[in-house]
């Protein structure tokens, strides 16, 4: 968990750096007229950076590794929570002993001496970690949750990347139409692309018509 904490902090610092760089470039280009809340603008840029990532950038990332390591850690912690007394009253300062009664584990009704529990469980072989061995059980607790977390992370990253791609495809034709928003009465010399290059009027109409068809089909 300690390693995972440092990893997510490194990820947060990297996202802050990238977002600040974008905002600084925007301020250098357009000034402060469009920015009323600097903190909100930086947060918005973080959202854009996260939304624009591909599947590989999402899955093979420090943030994904942080999530998988935290899941493995919490799986082990959760097991100990359910397997131990959480009342707060338990204090172990004694060695366990059999009660002087008859049970399926011990016949002690007729004894007066204290019989301590054996240091080794006589039925140890019934336990799952006895069958796998200590090393195998430790590997299962490590690799099992890690593989499960990786599978869930891969599915989530793929779904988010596809959703981001669909959103980008929907917004792209709108930007093209805005770039080609040339008045019908404009002359050939007025029809300029965003880069400042002259575009023939018939070419503008052709591109605009194809884009409008694409928008209506979507």
PyMOL commands that set and color helices and strands:
alter all, ss='L'
color gray80, all
select helices_A, chain A and resi 2-30+38-51+55-59+62-83+124-126+128-179+188-190+201-217
alter helices_A, ss='H'
color red, helices_A
deselect
rebuild
show_as cartoon
